Amino acid sequence: MLWLGYFMGLVIFYALINWMPILFKDAGLAAKDATLITALFPLGGVGAILFGWLMDRFNGNWVIAAVTR
């Protein structure tokens, strides 16, 4: 089940990376902007690691409140 969950996560990530430019372009963004947003999408993991570390170090509720302001 662990392998299945990991594999399905990769499938979802692969589908997002491949469909995001098309969906953004259909929503009215320029093709250049849609491609840039899709290219920067995987960088969200860096922020997740940083905020996870902050939540371990400080009160998690305060970190979430500060980030979502």
N, C-alpha and C positions, 0 to 999 in steps of 0.2 A: 504494500500500500504506500510505503514511503517513496519507492521508485515511481509508482504511478502518479503520485502527487507532484513530484519533481518534474516528471515528463510533461504533465499537463500544464504546469507553470511555464515551461519552455515553449509549449505549443501556443499558449496565449500570448507570450511575449513575441514570438515569431509572427503571429497573426497581426498583432498591433503594429509592429514595425513595418509590415508589408502593406497594411491597409490605411495607416494614418495619412500618408500623403494624398491618397485618393479622396478620403473623407474630408480632409481640410480643403482641398481644391474644390470639391463639390459644395462646401460651405461658403465659398466665396473668397478664400485666401488665394494669393498669387502662388504659383507653383514654386517659386524660389522660397517664399516664406514657409510653405508647407514642408518642403524638404529640410529647411533649417530646423524647424520645430521637431521633426521626426529624428533628425540627427542628434539633437540635444536631449531627447527623451531618456536614453539610458543613463545620463548624468544624474538623474533623480536618486539613484542608489547611493551616491556620495552624500547627499543631504540626509538620507535616511540613516546612514551610519553615524553621521555627526549628531543628529538629533537623538538617536538611540543612546549614544555615549552621554549626551547631556542629560537625558532622562535617567540614566543610571547614576549619574553623579549628583544631580539635584532632584527636586520634587518633580515628578513626571507631569503632574497636572499643571504646574506653573510653566513648564517648558512648552506644553501644547498651547496653553493660553497665550503665551508670548509669541509663538510662531503664527498662530491663526489670527492675530490682530490685524 
